[in-house]
Amino acid sequence: MSNTGWKEDLARDLEAYTLGEVPSAFEMLRAPTIEHWSTEVRPLGKEYKLVVHGEARKHPDYQDGETITTAAVHWFDRKGLFVRTAHRLYVLGEQRGDEIGVDGIDSE
């Protein structure tokens, strides 16, 4: 992904993911990883955005182990292997274990 033409890069990647493609092994190897991650939906004006936060690994702007929150997620891999924001691909490591499963929701 280049810094110039990021919109074109994003559009190309989203189209590829829609067609069932995944990032190459090289792209996944180069991408930073987020460990012990969780998701959050945050308000963005009158809309909402999905973000991922957790511990950074191999991120060019953060120390390993530093807690980060991504920009708005444009693609969340259905197998939970990666997410794509406007400017970056992130590999998802181990998910934080505090998620509430469907069986844990009180619907009464």
SULCOR-V963203 format. One record per residue. N is the residue number from 1. RES is the residue in three letters. SS is DSSP state (helix for helix, strand for strand, loop for the rest). OMEGA is omega in radians with two decimals (NA if undefined). D_LAST is the distance of its C-alpha to the last C-alpha in whole Angstrom. Layout:
n->N res->RES ss->SS omega->OMEGA d_last->D_LAST
n->N res->RES ss->SS omega->OMEGA d_last->D_LAST
This chain:
n->1 res->MET ss->loop omega->3.12 d_last->48
n->2 res->SER ss->loop omega->3.09 d_last->50
n->3 res->ASN ss->loop omega->3.04 d_last->50
n->4 res->THR ss->loop omega->-3.14 d_last->51
n->5 res->GLY ss->loop omega->-3.10 d_last->50
n->6 res->TRP ss->helix omega->3.13 d_last->46
n->7 res->LYS ss->helix omega->3.10 d_last->45
n->8 res->GLU ss->helix omega->3.10 d_last->47
n->9 res->ASP ss->helix omega->-3.14 d_last->46
n->10 res->LEU ss->helix omega->-3.13 d_last->42
n->11 res->ALA ss->helix omega->3.12 d_last->42
n->12 res->ARG ss->helix omega->-3.13 d_last->44
n->13 res->ASP ss->helix omega->-3.13 d_last->42
n->14 res->LEU ss->helix omega->3.08 d_last->39
n->15 res->GLU ss->helix omega->3.13 d_last->41
n->16 res->ALA ss->helix omega->-3.14 d_last->42
n->17 res->TYR ss->helix omega->3.12 d_last->38
n->18 res->THR ss->helix omega->3.14 d_last->37
n->19 res->LEU ss->loop omega->3.07 d_last->40
n->20 res->GLY ss->loop omega->3.11 d_last->39
n->21 res->GLU ss->loop omega->3.08 d_last->41
n->22 res->VAL ss->loop omega->3.09 d_last->40
n->23 res->PRO ss->loop omega->3.12 d_last->42
n->24 res->SER ss->loop omega->3.09 d_last->45
n->25 res->ALA ss->helix omega->3.12 d_last->46
n->26 res->PHE ss->helix omega->3.11 d_last->48
n->27 res->GLU ss->helix omega->3.14 d_last->46
n->28 res->MET ss->helix omega->3.13 d_last->43
n->29 res->LEU ss->helix omega->-3.13 d_last->46
n->30 res->ARG ss->helix omega->-3.03 d_last->46
n->31 res->ALA ss->loop omega->3.02 d_last->43
n->32 res->PRO ss->strand omega->3.14 d_last->41
n->33 res->THR ss->strand omega->3.02 d_last->39
n->34 res->ILE ss->strand omega->3.13 d_last->35
n->35 res->GLU ss->strand omega->3.11 d_last->34
n->36 res->HIS ss->strand omega->-3.02 d_last->31
n->37 res->TRP ss->strand omega->3.00 d_last->29
n->38 res->SER ss->strand omega->-3.14 d_last->26
n->39 res->THR ss->strand omega->3.09 d_last->25
n->40 res->GLU ss->strand omega->3.03 d_last->24
n->41 res->VAL ss->strand omega->-3.09 d_last->24
n->42 res->ARG ss->strand omega->3.08 d_last->26
n->43 res->PRO ss->strand omega->3.09 d_last->27
n->44 res->LEU ss->strand omega->-3.02 d_last->30
n->45 res->GLY ss->loop omega->3.11 d_last->32
n->46 res->LYS ss->loop omega->-3.14 d_last->29
n->47 res->GLU ss->strand omega->3.14 d_last->28
n->48 res->TYR ss->strand omega->3.07 d_last->27
n->49 res->LYS ss->strand omega->3.06 d_last->28
n->50 res->LEU ss->strand omega->3.06 d_last->27
n->51 res->VAL ss->strand omega->3.08 d_last->29
n->52 res->VAL ss->strand omega->3.01 d_last->30
n->53 res->HIS ss->strand omega->-3.10 d_last->31
n->54 res->GLY ss->strand omega->-3.08 d_last->32
n->55 res->GLU ss->strand omega->-3.12 d_last->36
n->56 res->ALA ss->strand omega->2.98 d_last->39
n->57 res->ARG ss->strand omega->3.10 d_last->41
n->58 res->LYS ss->loop omega->3.12 d_last->44
n->59 res->HIS ss->loop omega->-3.09 d_last->43
n->60 res->PRO ss->loop omega->-3.07 d_last->47
n->61 res->ASP ss->loop omega->-3.06 d_last->45
n->62 res->TYR ss->loop omega->3.07 d_last->44
n->63 res->GLN ss->loop omega->3.05 d_last->44
n->64 res->ASP ss->loop omega->3.13 d_last->43
n->65 res->GLY ss->loop omega->3.13 d_last->40
n->66 res->GLU ss->loop omega->3.12 d_last->39
n->67 res->THR ss->strand omega->3.14 d_last->36
n->68 res->ILE ss->strand omega->2.99 d_last->36
n->69 res->THR ss->strand omega->-3.12 d_last->33
n->70 res->THR ss->loop omega->2.90 d_last->34
n->71 res->ALA ss->loop omega->3.13 d_last->35
n->72 res->ALA ss->loop omega->3.13 d_last->33
n->73 res->VAL ss->strand omega->3.10 d_last->32
n->74 res->HIS ss->strand omega->3.10 d_last->34
n->75 res->TRP ss->strand omega->3.07 d_last->33
n->76 res->PHE ss->strand omega->-3.10 d_last->31
n->77 res->ASP ss->loop omega->-3.07 d_last->32
n->78 res->ARG ss->loop omega->3.10 d_last->29
n->79 res->LYS ss->loop omega->3.10 d_last->31
n->80 res->GLY ss->loop omega->-3.13 d_last->30
n->81 res->LEU ss->loop omega->-3.09 d_last->34
n->82 res->PHE ss->strand omega->2.97 d_last->35
n->83 res->VAL ss->strand omega->3.12 d_last->34
n->84 res->ARG ss->strand omega->3.01 d_last->36
n->85 res->THR ss->strand omega->-3.12 d_last->37
n->86 res->ALA ss->loop omega->-3.02 d_last->39
n->87 res->HIS ss->loop omega->-3.01 d_last->42
n->88 res->ARG ss->loop omega->2.97 d_last->41
n->89 res->LEU ss->strand omega->3.06 d_last->40
n->90 res->TYR ss->strand omega->2.98 d_last->38
n->91 res->VAL ss->strand omega->3.11 d_last->37
n->92 res->LEU ss->strand omega->3.07 d_last->34
n->93 res->GLY ss->loop omega->-3.13 d_last->34
n->94 res->GLU ss->loop omega->3.13 d_last->32
n->95 res->GLN ss->strand omega->3.05 d_last->28
n->96 res->ARG ss->loop omega->-3.03 d_last->27
n->97 res->GLY ss->loop omega->-3.07 d_last->25
n->98 res->ASP ss->loop omega->3.12 d_last->22
n->99 res->GLU ss->loop omega->3.11 d_last->20
n->100 res->ILE ss->loop omega->3.13 d_last->16
n->101 res->GLY ss->loop omega->-3.13 d_last->16
n->102 res->VAL ss->helix omega->-3.12 d_last->14
n->103 res->ASP ss->helix omega->-3.11 d_last->13
n->104 res->GLY ss->helix omega->-3.11 d_last->12
n->105 res->ILE ss->loop omega->3.10 d_last->9
n->106 res->ASP ss->loop omega->-3.05 d_last->6
n->107 res->SER ss->loop omega->-3.13 d_last->4
n->108 res->GLU ss->loop omega->NA d_last->0
